[in-house]
Amino acid sequence: MALKATEASLDVETLFRALSDRTRLRILNLLRSGELCVCDLVNVLDVPQPTASRHLAYLRRAELVVSRKEGLWQHYRLSASRTLLHEKLLECVEASVALVPELTADLERLRLDGCSERCG
């Protein structure tokens, strides 16, 4: 029984750590709009591809995002909420948009400059 409690607390810690980084928060915010290719995220976030991939790997390990490969590119989307905490944390990301101008700017930049043709 203690093992399950430890696993649960590790899961909570992992989720909070995933949200503690500004770049990962920005990625989660962008993925609220739907599946995106790594190139979309690199373009909007203005970060090198390895940086974006490292943050995406962290989010994948935290089970906040899932990926699929298409050609040379990985495409990411938010994973289905697996716990009430997971669901509520994603609601917090959504609520943060009004409080963090950078999140709104990211969404606008994605809207204006999606790169679907670059990663096809």
Stockholm file with secondary structure:
# STOCKHOLM 1.0

chainA/1-120         MALKATEASLDVETLFRALSDRTRLRILNLLRSGELCVCDLVNVLDVPQPTASRHLAYLRRAELVVSRKEGLWQHYRLSASRTLLHEKLLECVEASVALVPELTADLERLRLDGCSERCG
#=GR chainA/1-120 SS CHHHHHHHHHHHHHHHHHHTSHHHHHHHHHHTTSCEEHHHHHHHHTCCHHHHHHHHHHHHHTTSEEEEEETTEEEEEECCCCSHHHHHHHHHHHHHTTTCHHHHHHHHHHHHCCCGGGCC
#=GC SS_cons         CHHHHHHHHHHHHHHHHHHTSHHHHHHHHHHTTSCEEHHHHHHHHTCCHHHHHHHHHHHHHTTSEEEEEETTEEEEEECCCCSHHHHHHHHHHHHHTTTCHHHHHHHHHHHHCCCGGGCC
//
